[in-house]
């Protein structure tokens, strides 16, 4: 009987460990309206650069991403902002922050951000605040795509319906801004 109990307990522990590793990060779900309300700035821009290095105290590897601001929907950012996040590669040393935003130089993004310190920002809602932009090749119209959520378990996320479900296929930028901020893109400030 005791052997059976030990085997059963071992199997239970193994199942718990496997299910925990399926999602490397657990994040509280934030709706587009919550992201809009909590963010100091909401911008449309292009990734100019993304480089990893040591923080000032040389205790953590961080990635600094510079984004040129093309249009502002909320706040008063400078012409370009610097976003910082934990993780990156320095030499042969790599630190992975599971679920952190992934950046590609040249990509166009809709970004919800809040202050990290006096000069840097961080993405609101972890990676939830970074939306990809795709343009219609014929008209140039911008469509907002859902953020990549690889390896993230969202706590409190609603069933796939409404705006969240539509983001997989792409939502017109103006409609998404109206939904998230309660105003049209016509009030954005172009640079």
Secondary structure by P-SEA (a helix, b strand, c coil): caaaaaaaaaaaaaaaaaaaaccccccccccaaaaaaaccbbbbbcccbbbbbbcccccbbbbbbbbbbccccccccccbbbbbbcbbbcccbbbbcccccccccccccbbbbccccccccccccccccbbbbbccccccbbbbbcccccccccccccccccccccccccccaaaaaaaaccccccccccc
